[in-house]
Structures are given as structure tokens and as C-alpha cells.
């Protein structure tokens, strides 16, 4: 009988490779079907004027970027101080998170009156007790009955923005106190808060870094406000809570600071630890400047997360657990730019700002996200992205205050 074993050996690897490629191709097609390319919902705001003249960031490569971003924030802010997340549909609400960034961005470029409008709206709708709502109706301040749970991170963001602006602190003291007290009330025996939705806008079964990081910033800011105003009892109480939360965060999230607490930590050869479990989240940027003092372990985690979350199109996805569609989200990309600028990594900040600048929409707006093929998608403009970009450019010009 004829022996064909040699021939089989030659074609067998090629057949396996062809089969694997077919499987991968099928998986790619299936993924594209499950995660179709998002499209641009709307571009620009009717009647939006673009301010002429140099304005903030004059004489820098980012002057036009900042002018358009500020013009979009002007258009997104209603006369009552409500700053819309976006102009259309489900974005046409006020998120405390987004509004806090807008207030801080205004203050970073000296627009204190405009920031006071934004903080004033938040002050009027603040919860007398309990968590901030996920979002508010812009015209009335009512909480929409849409099934979204309250979001604890708002308590941290609002206090941070109030501290960052540093004006009319007595006026906002009740808002600061209620928010910081809520953070303290939420801490459990282990020093961490319970589960809460965060900027991913979905129910959570365990605590996330998306909640913990803003609460750390909020408590640190609250302590600074309390001491400045002479409220020593509150300052001491919030300081103790901050110490508990900080210790618990290091114990459960360090050294990689993933989205959810690491299941274990392993000592690798060479003498450094690595977390087991959890996954990267862009909110790790909030553990460092300009939201917290810089620490080498956090800087390493931020840079590691940036590498992991960068998409083939050059932008950043919110997290490893986010849908694998290759789409980049501009708020998270801008957060890594802000982090780099605040830490003195000007090259990374400039690279990400250039990416954001060159992928604006035809109206000049910063969109919510970019497709795999770099087409703008989602809502444009998005207030959160505009605010973070303004803060980033300000951080390149001079150091931003860090609580």
C-alpha cells in the first residue's frame, strides 16, 4: 500500500491554520453583527456662535479647539445654569458628573460667573439626603422616572468641583456637607462603599473604581473646604473617613487598580505585586493628578491601563469589560490626556489632544465616540468631553490645583 504519511505531515499544518483563520473570520463577522458601527446622532447645536478672537489658550496649537469647546458649553448651558450632557434625545439632561467637570473647566479658564451658574443649578437640585440622582431634567430640576438608579459618585464630583473653583464656599457649604456626609454614611465595615452605578450607567453587583475614585477626591476636597471655612468637626470626621476609604482602596484595588477589586495579589519574580482578577478601567486616571497627589504605583497603573485600553483607531475604550467593538470614547481618551498633562507627560497629552482635535465633527464639535474607521459617532457635542479637553489644555499651560 502506498505511504502518504509525509504528504499528510506537509498539508496538515496548513489545513489547521486555514480552519483557524476561518473560525476567526467567522468570529469577526459575528462580532461586527453584534456590535454594529455606531453613527453620528446629531452634529452641532442650532445657532451656536463661535466666539472670535484669541480667547483661552491663545498662541497655542489648541486655541481653536478650546474656542469651539467653550462655545459648545455655552450652547449646552441653559439660562437657569443647567448644563446639558448633549443637545439631543437621551443626552438632554443634566448629569452631576458632567456638570461638575463643566464647572471646573470654566474656573480653569477664569469663567467664574459661568461656573457659578452651573454650581447654582446643582445646589438647587441637591438631595437633602441620599445619593445624587443619575440625571436631572434641565428645565425643572426634576428627577426623570426612567428606572435609572441613583449614582453615588456624584457626591464626590460635586464636592471636587466646588473646591476646585474655590469661590462662594459658604453658599455651597450645605451642598458640600450633605454630599460628604453621604459618602461617610455609605462606607461599610470594610471601609468601602456598597455597589452603585457609575459612569458606565448600568447596575453593579459590587463596588467599582468608578465610584471609589471620585469619592476619594470628594472627601479630600471636602476636608480642604471644611478647614478653610473653620468647620473643624466636619473636617476631622471626613478626614477619618478618607483614611478608612484610602486604606481599603489600597488593600482591595492596589497595585493595578482595576474596575472591581482584585481577587488576589501575587508576588512575581523580581519582587513586585500584580493583581489577579478585575480589569482595567479608564477611571484609574482619577487616582492621580489633578484629582489626587501623584504616586508612582498609581502612575504605573494609569500608564498600564492606557496601553491596555487603547483601540486600533488610536482612542480609548472605557474598560476591558466594555463591549469589544473597537469604538473609542472621547471622554475617556480626554481623561488620559488630562492625567498626562497634570503629571507633566506633555508628549502623551499632546498626542491625545491632537487625536481629539483632528477627529472633530464638521461643525467643529467633539463627538461622544469614534468608530473603528475613525468616523465621529454618538452625540456631538458632548459636554463632558469638551470640559475635560479644556482642563487638559489649561493643565499644559499651568499646574491645576490638586486636593
Buried (B, 14 or more C-beta within 10 A) or exposed (E): EEEEEEEEEEEEEEEEEEEEEEEEEEEEEEEEEEBEEBEBBBBBBEEBEBEEEEBBBEEBEBBBBBBBBBBBBBBBBBEBBBBBBBBEEEBBBBBBBBBBBBBBBBBBBEBBEBBBBBBBBBBEBBBEEEBBBBBBBBEEBEBBEEEBBBBBBBBBBBBBBBBBBEEBBEEBBEBBBBBBBBBBEBBEEEBBBEBBBBBBEEEBEEBBBBBBBBBBBBBBBBBBBBBEBEBEEBBEBBBEBBEBBBEBBEBBBBBBBBBBBBEEBEEEEEEEBEBEEBBBBBBBBBBBBBBBEBEEBBBBBBBBBBEBBBBEBBBBBBBBBBEEBBBBBBBBBBBBBBBBBBBEBEEBBBBBBBBBBEBBBEBBBBBBBBBBEBBBBBBBBBBBBBBBBBBBBBBBBEEBBBB
